[in-house]
């Protein structure tokens, strides 16, 4: 909850800070995201608030190894039967998956395909290798890793392709959203049945904070880059 409140207040604190510095955020956001201040804030808050909701889309049988339990009876101990199977519900997070992917597709318009494809592949593999299993949420990554991977790999891809770094925010958001979802869920599908979790949220718990933090970090870095005197 403290992290959610911080994410919720961040855009308003950032706008207030820029106002104190007498810097207009409109031209910066228009250049790095192609969105106005109002559109950027509305999109960010939509992802954040919609992240509360999960849409169930699939359910499958998975295995959970439960410890054996014994009960005393007439001076002896008897082992109770143990059920080793249960249902796992797969849901799509409304904010971190559905809305975020729609935004990523919109931001991809006009960007070269090759840097996008290579960056998504690299971030997906990186997140997959760094993801950790959890019986409560499936697979998760520390929230700073998607941001670092997406921003670093996107900057390299833009430099190699000769595309301006003013597109860093757009490419980082695209690769951060897509790579995190693919790396934590899609590539881990063969292992999902083995960890025995009862609920999996694609783009939700375990990676939602990383997706939001990636959007914030990449936008800030891109705004700093374009505001520097060339």
N, C-alpha and C positions, 0 to 999 in steps of 0.2 A: 503493500500500500504506500509506504513512503516513496518508493521509486516511481510508482504510478502518478502520485501527486507531483513529483518533480518533473516527470515527462509532460504532465498536463500543463504545468505553469511555465515550462521553458520558453515556448515561442513568445509569450507575453513579456517575460523578463528580457528576452533578447531584443524585442522591438523597443522596450523602454530604454535599454542600454544604448541602442543605436540612436535613439532620439536625443539622449543626453550628449552623445558625441556629434550630434547634428549631421548624422549620416542617413541618407534616404535608402531604405532597404528595397524599395520598388525596383529600381534599375538593376540592382545586384541579382535579385531573385529572378527577374525576367531574363537576365543573361545566362544564369547557371541552370535554371529549371524550365524556363519558358512559361512561368506562371507568375501571376500578380501576387502581392502580399496576401490579399484576401483568399485567393485560390489556394495558396500554399498552406495557410493556417487551417482552412476548412479541410483540406485533404489530410493534413497531419492529425487534426482532431478526430476526423472520421475513422482513420486507421486505429487511433488510440482507443476511442470509445467503442468501436465495433469489435475490438479485440476481446471484449468481455463475452461475446457470444460465439458459440461453436455449433456448426451444422453437421449432425451425424449423416454419414454417407455410406458406411459399410460396417459390417460386423462379421467376425470370423472366430473360429475356435482356436485357442492357444493353450499352451501348457504352463502350468505353475506347480512347481514342486513344493508341497507343504510339509512341514515337519510332522513326524508321526506323534500322535497323542495317545496316552495310556490312561486308563481309569482303574482304580482299585475296586476289586469285588471279591468278597469272601477270602480276604488275605492274599489274593494274587492280583497281578496287574495284567490287564488285557488291552491289546492295541486296537484302537478305533480305525475303521476304514477311512481312507483319505481319498478325496476327490482331486485328481491331478489336472483336470481340464476346466476351462472357463471361457467366457466370451470376451473378446476384445472389440471395443467400439472405436472406429476410426471417424474422426470429425475434421471438418475444414474450419479453421478459425476465420471468422468473418472479416476481421481487420487485418491480421497478419498474413493471411493467405489470399482470400478472394479480392478484397479491396486493394491490397498491396500489389498483387499480380496485375490487376487492371491498370493501376497507376504505372507499373513498370512497363507495360505494353505501350501506354500512351507516351511515356518519356522516351521510349526507344525510337519513336518516329524521327527520321532524319539522321540518325547515327549510323555509321558504317556497320555492316553485319559482322564482319570478321572479328573486330575487337570485342563485340558483345559476346559472340559465341565462344571465343577463346577465354575470355574473362569468366564467363559462367562456368565453363568446364573446370578451370583452375580453382575457383572459389568452391565449387561443389566438391571437388576431390579434397581440398584442404579442410572443409567443414566435416566431411565424412571421416577423414583420418583423425580429427580432433574430437569427434562426437563421443559421448559416453552414455552407456545404458543406464536406465533408471526404471525400476518396476512401477513407479507411480505415474510417469509421463512418457515413457518410451526412451527416445534418445535426445540428448540436450548438448548444448555447447555453452561455455562461459560467454557472457553477453558482449565482451569486448572483442572476441575473436572474429566474428563476422565483419565488424566494422574495420578492423585492421586489415583483414584479408581483402575485403572488397575495395577499400580505398587504395591499398598498395598495388594490387594487381591491376586495377583500373587505370591508375596513373602510369604504370609500365606499358599497358596496352595502348593507351593514347599516345604516349611518347614514341613507341615503336612505329605506330601507324601514321604518325605525323599529324594527328588530330589535336586541336587545341585543348589545353587543360581546363578551359572554361566548361567543357563537357564532363568534368570529373564527377560532379554531383549526380548528373543523370545516369552515367554509366555505373557509378558505385551503387546507386539505389537499385538499378536493374540487376546487377550481379549479386548484390547483397541479399535482395529478396529471393531471387530465383535460386542462387547458389545455396543459401541457407536451407530452403525448403527441400531442394533435391538432396543436399548432403546429409541432412538429419533424418529424412523420411524415405525418399525414393530409393536411395542407394542402400538403406538399411532394411528394406523390406524382407530379405531372407532371414534377418536376425530378429525381426519383431516377434515372431511366434515363440522364440526361445526365451526371451526375457520375461514373458508372462505378465505384461502390463494389462490392466483392464481398460485403459483409456489412452488414446493417441490423438493429439490435436495437431494437425498439420498447420504450421505457422503460428501455433499457440504456445503453450507452456514449453519452456526449454529453448525457444528460439525467438519468441516475439520481442523480448527486450533487446536482443541483438539486432533485429531488423529495424526497430525504432532508433536505437543508438546509431546504427550505420547511417540512416537517413540524416540524422542531426550532424554527425561528424563530417560526412562527405559534403553536405551543403555548406557548413561553416568553412571548411578548407577551400572549397571552390570559390566562395565569396571573397575570402582573403586573397586568393590567387588573382582573381580578376580585378580586385581593387588596388593591387600593387602597381606602382608606376613602372611602365615598360621602357 
